[in-house]
């Protein structure tokens, strides 16, 4: 046979490529299944309105929910945030 020895010579290139291909396929499958599972880790929930999220209002609501603010303090600060346009 004319090609004796050539078949094994190419294996040093083929097997690493096959291994890299299998690893990439597994990584892509895991990422695809992970993102479609609905876990939502690392992703912010979509805003409920057309306005951007207002972090100051969120902090105010959290402090009120923890009982750090009285009803009067909460209403006053909420009114101020609304008057400032949430800035």
DSSP file (Angstrom, degrees, kcal/mol; ACC not computed):
  #  RESIDUE AA STRUCTURE BP1 BP2  ACC     N-H-->O    O-->H-N    N-H-->O    O-->H-N    TCO  KAPPA ALPHA  PHI   PSI    X-CA   Y-CA   Z-CA
    1    1 A X    >         0   0    0      0, 0.0     3,-0.5     0, 0.0     0, 0.0   0.000 360.0 360.0 360.0 144.3    0.0    0.0    0.0
    2    2 A X  T 3   +     0   0    0      1,-0.2     0, 0.0     3,-0.0     0, 0.0   0.798 360.0  50.7 -80.0 -30.2    1.2    3.4   -0.8
    3    3 A X  T >> S+     0   0    0      2,-0.1     3,-1.6     3,-0.0     4,-0.8   0.176  70.1 141.8-101.7  18.8   -0.3    5.3    2.1
    4    4 A X  T <4 S+     0   0    0     -3,-0.5     0, 0.0     1,-0.2     0, 0.0  -0.390  74.7  18.3 -59.7 132.5    1.0    3.1    5.0
    5    5 A X  T 3> S+     0   0    0     -2,-0.1     4,-0.9     1,-0.0    -1,-0.2   0.037 103.0  88.8  95.5 -26.5    2.0    5.4    7.9
    6    6 A X  H <> S+     0   0    0     -3,-1.6     4,-1.2     1,-0.2    -2,-0.2   0.856  79.6  61.3 -72.8 -34.2    0.0    8.4    6.8
    7    7 A X  H  < S+     0   0    0     -4,-0.8     3,-0.4     1,-0.2     4,-0.4   0.913 108.4  41.0 -60.1 -45.3   -3.2    7.4    8.6
    8    8 A X  H >4 S+     0   0    0      1,-0.2     3,-0.6     2,-0.2     4,-0.5   0.748 105.4  67.4 -75.6 -23.3   -1.6    7.5   12.0
    9    9 A X  H 3< S+     0   0    0     -4,-0.9     3,-0.5     1,-0.2    -1,-0.2   0.823  99.9  48.7 -66.8 -31.3    0.3   10.6   11.2
   10   10 A X  T >X S+     0   0    0     -4,-1.2     4,-2.1    -3,-0.4     3,-1.4   0.613  90.1  82.3 -83.7 -12.6   -2.9   12.7   11.0
   11   11 A X  H <> S+     0   0    0     -3,-0.6     4,-2.0    -4,-0.4     5,-0.4   0.811  79.5  65.6 -65.0 -29.6   -4.3   11.4   14.3
   12   12 A X  H 34 S+     0   0    0     -4,-0.5     4,-0.3    -3,-0.5    -1,-0.3   0.772 112.5  35.5 -63.2 -23.0   -2.2   13.9   16.4
   13   13 A X  H <> S+     0   0    0     -3,-1.4     4,-1.3    -4,-0.2    -2,-0.2   0.803 116.5  51.6 -95.7 -37.6   -4.3   16.6   14.7
   14   14 A X  H  X S+     0   0    0     -4,-2.1     4,-2.5     1,-0.2     5,-0.2   0.936 105.0  52.5 -70.3 -47.9   -7.7   14.9   14.5
   15   15 A X  H  X S+     0   0    0     -4,-2.0     4,-2.6     1,-0.2     5,-0.2   0.901 108.9  48.4 -63.2 -43.2   -8.1   13.7   18.1
   16   16 A X  H  > S+     0   0    0     -5,-0.4     4,-2.6    -4,-0.3    -1,-0.2   0.902 112.7  50.3 -61.6 -37.1   -7.5   17.1   19.8
   17   17 A X  H  X S+     0   0    0     -4,-1.3     4,-2.4     2,-0.2    -2,-0.2   0.912 111.1  47.9 -65.9 -41.1   -9.9   18.7   17.3
   18   18 A X  H  X S+     0   0    0     -4,-2.5     4,-2.4     2,-0.2    -2,-0.2   0.918 112.4  49.8 -63.4 -43.4  -12.6   16.1   18.1
   19   19 A X  H  X S+     0   0    0     -4,-2.6     4,-2.3     2,-0.2    -2,-0.2   0.924 111.8  47.0 -62.5 -45.8  -12.0   16.6   21.8
   20   20 A X  H  X S+     0   0    0     -4,-2.6     4,-2.6     1,-0.2    -1,-0.2   0.904 111.8  52.1 -62.6 -41.2  -12.3   20.4   21.6
   21   21 A X  H  X S+     0   0    0     -4,-2.4     4,-2.2     2,-0.2    -2,-0.2   0.907 110.1  47.4 -62.0 -42.6  -15.4   20.0   19.5
   22   22 A X  H  X S+     0   0    0     -4,-2.4     4,-2.3     2,-0.2    -2,-0.2   0.913 112.2  49.9 -65.7 -42.4  -17.1   17.7   22.0
   23   23 A X  H  X S+     0   0    0     -4,-2.3     4,-2.4     1,-0.2    -2,-0.2   0.925 111.7  48.2 -62.6 -44.4  -16.2   20.0   24.9
   24   24 A X  H  X S+     0   0    0     -4,-2.6     4,-2.6     1,-0.2    -1,-0.2   0.896 110.3  52.2 -62.8 -39.8  -17.6   23.0   23.1
   25   25 A X  H  X S+     0   0    0     -4,-2.2     4,-2.3     2,-0.2    -1,-0.2   0.918 110.3  47.6 -62.1 -43.9  -20.8   21.1   22.3
   26   26 A X  H  X S+     0   0    0     -4,-2.3     4,-2.6     2,-0.2    -2,-0.2   0.922 112.1  50.0 -63.7 -43.8  -21.3   20.1   25.9
   27   27 A X  H  X S+     0   0    0     -4,-2.4     4,-2.5     1,-0.2     5,-0.2   0.927 111.9  47.6 -61.6 -45.3  -20.7   23.7   27.0
   28   28 A X  H  X S+     0   0    0     -4,-2.6     4,-2.4     1,-0.2    -1,-0.2   0.893 112.2  49.8 -64.7 -39.0  -23.2   25.1   24.5
   29   29 A X  H  X S+     0   0    0     -4,-2.3     4,-2.6    -5,-0.2     5,-0.2   0.921 111.4  48.4 -64.6 -43.6  -25.8   22.5   25.5
   30   30 A X  H  X S+     0   0    0     -4,-2.6     4,-2.3     2,-0.2    -2,-0.2   0.921 113.8  46.6 -64.4 -43.3  -25.4   23.3   29.2
   31   31 A X  H  X S+     0   0    0     -4,-2.5     4,-2.2    -5,-0.2    -1,-0.2   0.912 113.2  49.5 -64.2 -42.1  -25.7   27.0   28.6
   32   32 A X  H  X S+     0   0    0     -4,-2.4     4,-1.3    -5,-0.2    -2,-0.2   0.913 114.6  43.2 -63.9 -43.9  -28.7   26.6   26.4
   33   33 A X  H  X S+     0   0    0     -4,-2.6     4,-0.6     1,-0.2    -1,-0.2   0.859 113.1  53.7 -70.7 -34.8  -30.5   24.3   28.8
   34   34 A X  H  <>S+     0   0    0     -4,-2.3     5,-0.6    -5,-0.2     3,-0.5   0.880 109.6  46.2 -67.3 -38.4  -29.5   26.6   31.7
   35   35 A X  H ><5S+     0   0    0     -4,-2.2     3,-0.6     1,-0.2    -1,-0.2   0.788 113.2  49.0 -77.6 -26.2  -30.9   29.8   30.2
   36   36 A X  H 3<5S+     0   0    0     -4,-1.3    -1,-0.2    -5,-0.2    -2,-0.2   0.513  90.2  81.8 -89.5  -3.3  -34.2   28.1   29.1
   37   37 A X  T 3<5S-     0   0    0     -4,-0.6    -1,-0.2    -3,-0.5    -2,-0.1   0.651 100.1-122.6 -76.8 -13.0  -34.8   26.6   32.5
   38   38 A X  T < 5S+     0   0    0     -3,-0.6    -3,-0.1    -4,-0.2    -2,-0.1   0.642  70.3 133.1  83.7  14.2  -36.3   29.9   33.8
   39   39 A X      < -     0   0    0     -5,-0.6    -4,-0.1     1,-0.1    -3,-0.1   0.905  43.7-162.8 -64.7 -41.5  -33.8   30.2   36.7
   40   40 A X    >   +     0   0    0      1,-0.2     3,-1.6    -5,-0.2     2,-0.2   0.682  20.9 167.3  70.2  18.8  -33.1   33.8   35.9
   41   41 A X  T 3   +     0   0    0      1,-0.3    -1,-0.2     3,-0.0     3,-0.1  -0.488  68.7   9.6 -70.3 132.5  -29.9   33.9   37.9
   42   42 A X  T 3  S+     0   0    0      1,-0.2     2,-0.5    -2,-0.2    -1,-0.3   0.521 105.3 110.6  79.8   4.8  -28.0   37.1   37.1
   43   43 A X    <   -     0   0    0     -3,-1.6    -1,-0.2     3,-0.0     2,-0.2  -0.943  64.4-132.1-116.9 133.8  -30.7   38.6   35.1
   44   44 A X        -     0   0    0     -2,-0.5     3,-0.1    -3,-0.1     2,-0.1  -0.560  31.2-108.1 -78.2 144.2  -32.8   41.6   36.2
   45   45 A X        -     0   0    0     -2,-0.2    -1,-0.1     1,-0.1     3,-0.1  -0.410  43.2 -96.5 -68.0 150.1  -36.5   41.3   35.9
   46   46 A X        -     0   0    0      1,-0.1    -1,-0.1    -2,-0.1    -3,-0.0  -0.367  46.2 -97.4 -66.5 146.5  -38.0   43.4   33.1
   47   47 A X        -     0   0    0      1,-0.1    -1,-0.1    -3,-0.1     5,-0.1  -0.327  23.4-138.0 -63.3 146.6  -39.4   46.8   34.2
   48   48 A X  S    S+     0   0    0     -3,-0.1     2,-0.2     3,-0.1    -1,-0.1   0.685  83.9  28.3 -81.6 -17.9  -43.1   46.8   34.8
   49   49 A X  S    S-     0   0    0      2,-0.4    -2,-0.1     1,-0.0     4,-0.1  -0.732  93.8 -95.8-130.2-178.4  -43.6   50.1   33.0
   50   50 A X  S    S+     0   0    0     -2,-0.2     2,-0.2     2,-0.1    -3,-0.1   0.646  97.2  90.7 -74.5 -14.2  -42.0   52.1   30.3
   51   51 A X  S    S-     0   0    0      1,-0.1    -2,-0.4     3,-0.0     3,-0.1  -0.512  87.6-104.4 -81.9 150.3  -40.0   54.1   32.8
   52   52 A X        -     0   0    0     -2,-0.2    -1,-0.1     1,-0.1    -2,-0.1  -0.358  51.2 -83.5 -68.1 154.8  -36.5   52.9   33.9
   53   53 A X        -     0   0    0      1,-0.1     2,-0.8    -4,-0.1    -1,-0.1  -0.303  37.8-137.9 -60.5 142.3  -36.3   51.4   37.4
   54   54 A X     >  -     0   0    0      1,-0.2     4,-1.9    -3,-0.1     3,-0.2  -0.864  17.4-173.4-106.8  99.4  -36.0   53.9   40.2
   55   55 A X  H  > S+     0   0    0     -2,-0.8     4,-2.5     1,-0.2     5,-0.2   0.850  83.4  56.9 -64.3 -36.3  -33.5   52.6   42.7
   56   56 A X  H  > S+     0   0    0     30,-0.3     4,-2.3     1,-0.2    -1,-0.2   0.917 108.5  47.0 -62.2 -41.9  -34.1   55.4   45.2
   57   57 A X  H  > S+     0   0    0      2,-0.2     4,-2.7     1,-0.2    -1,-0.2   0.885 110.5  53.1 -66.7 -38.1  -37.8   54.4   45.3
   58   58 A X  H  X S+     0   0    0     -4,-1.9     4,-2.3     2,-0.2    -2,-0.2   0.918 110.2  47.3 -62.4 -43.2  -36.9   50.7   45.7
   59   59 A X  H  X S+     0   0    0     -4,-2.5     4,-2.6     2,-0.2     5,-0.2   0.918 111.9  50.7 -64.0 -43.3  -34.6   51.6   48.7
   60   60 A X  H  X S+     0   0    0     -4,-2.3     4,-2.2     1,-0.2    -2,-0.2   0.931 111.1  48.1 -59.7 -46.0  -37.3   53.7   50.2
   61   61 A X  H  X S+     0   0    0     -4,-2.7     4,-2.4     1,-0.2    -1,-0.2   0.890 111.4  50.8 -62.4 -39.5  -39.9   50.9   49.8
   62   62 A X  H  X S+     0   0    0     -4,-2.3     4,-1.9     2,-0.2    -2,-0.2   0.922 110.3  48.5 -64.9 -43.8  -37.4   48.4   51.3
   63   63 A X  H  <>S+     0   0    0     -4,-2.6     5,-2.5     1,-0.2     6,-0.6   0.888 112.5  48.9 -64.0 -38.1  -36.7   50.6   54.4
   64   64 A X  H ><5S+     0   0    0     -4,-2.2     3,-0.9    -5,-0.2    -1,-0.2   0.907 109.6  51.9 -66.9 -41.1  -40.4   51.1   54.9
   65   65 A X  H 3<5S+     0   0    0     -4,-2.4    -2,-0.2     1,-0.3    -1,-0.2   0.834 108.0  52.0 -65.3 -31.7  -41.1   47.4   54.6
   66   66 A X  T 3<5S-     0   0    0     -4,-1.9    -1,-0.3    -5,-0.1    -2,-0.2   0.579 117.9-113.7 -80.1  -8.7  -38.4   46.7   57.3
   67   67 A X  T < 5S+     0   0    0     -3,-0.9    -3,-0.2    -4,-0.5    -2,-0.1   0.651  80.6 126.0  87.3  15.2  -40.0   49.2   59.6
   68   68 A X      < +     0   0    0     -5,-2.5     2,-0.4    -6,-0.2    -4,-0.2   0.691  69.0  49.9 -78.4 -18.7  -37.2   51.7   59.5
   69   69 A X  S    S-     0   0    0     -6,-0.6    -2,-0.1    -5,-0.1     2,-0.1  -0.930  79.7-129.2-122.9 144.4  -39.5   54.5   58.5
   70   70 A X     >  -     0   0    0     -2,-0.4     4,-2.5     1,-0.1     5,-0.2  -0.339  36.2-101.8 -78.5 170.9  -42.8   55.7   59.9
   71   71 A X  H  > S+     0   0    0      1,-0.2     4,-2.5     2,-0.2     5,-0.2   0.907 123.6  49.0 -59.8 -41.9  -45.8   56.2   57.7
   72   72 A X  H  > S+     0   0    0      2,-0.2     4,-2.5     1,-0.2    -1,-0.2   0.925 111.6  47.8 -65.9 -45.0  -45.3   60.0   57.7
   73   73 A X  H  > S+     0   0    0      1,-0.2     4,-2.5     2,-0.2     5,-0.3   0.919 112.8  49.8 -61.4 -42.8  -41.6   59.7   56.9
   74   74 A X  H  X S+     0   0    0     -4,-2.5     4,-2.6     1,-0.2     5,-0.2   0.944 112.0  46.2 -61.2 -49.4  -42.3   57.3   54.1
   75   75 A X  H  X S+     0   0    0     -4,-2.5     4,-2.3     1,-0.2    -1,-0.2   0.902 113.3  49.9 -62.5 -41.5  -45.0   59.4   52.5
   76   76 A X  H  X S+     0   0    0     -4,-2.5     4,-2.2     2,-0.2    -1,-0.2   0.932 114.2  43.6 -63.3 -46.6  -42.9   62.6   52.8
   77   77 A X  H  X S+     0   0    0     -4,-2.5     4,-2.3     2,-0.2    -2,-0.2   0.869 113.0  52.0 -69.1 -35.7  -39.8   61.0   51.1
   78   78 A X  H  X S+     0   0    0     -4,-2.6     4,-2.1    -5,-0.3    -1,-0.2   0.904 109.6  50.0 -65.3 -40.6  -42.0   59.3   48.5
   79   79 A X  H  X S+     0   0    0     -4,-2.3     4,-2.4    -5,-0.2    -2,-0.2   0.910 110.0  50.8 -63.7 -42.5  -43.5   62.7   47.7
   80   80 A X  H  X S+     0   0    0     -4,-2.2     4,-2.0     1,-0.2     6,-0.2   0.906 109.5  50.1 -62.5 -41.7  -40.1   64.3   47.4
   81   81 A X  H  <>S+     0   0    0     -4,-2.3     5,-2.7     1,-0.2     4,-0.3   0.899 111.5  48.7 -63.8 -38.6  -38.9   61.6   45.1
   82   82 A X  H ><5S+     0   0    0     -4,-2.1     3,-0.9     1,-0.2    -2,-0.2   0.891 110.3  51.2 -68.0 -39.0  -42.0   62.1   42.9
   83   83 A X  H 3<5S+     0   0    0     -4,-2.4    -1,-0.2     1,-0.2    -2,-0.2   0.851 109.3  50.9 -65.8 -34.6  -41.5   65.9   42.8
   84   84 A X  T ><5S-     0   0    0     -4,-2.0     3,-0.6    -5,-0.2    -1,-0.2   0.478 117.1-112.3 -81.0  -2.5  -37.8   65.5   41.8
   85   85 A X  T < 5 -     0   0    0     -3,-0.9    -3,-0.2    -4,-0.3    -2,-0.1   0.696  65.7 -66.4  77.4  18.0  -38.8   63.1   38.9
   86   86 A X  T 3 <       0   0    0     -5,-2.7   -30,-0.3    -6,-0.2    -1,-0.2   0.654 360.0 360.0  78.7  15.4  -37.1   60.2   40.7
   87   87 A X    <         0   0    0     -3,-0.6    -2,-0.1    -6,-0.3    -6,-0.1   0.474 360.0 360.0 -87.8 360.0  -33.6   61.7   40.3
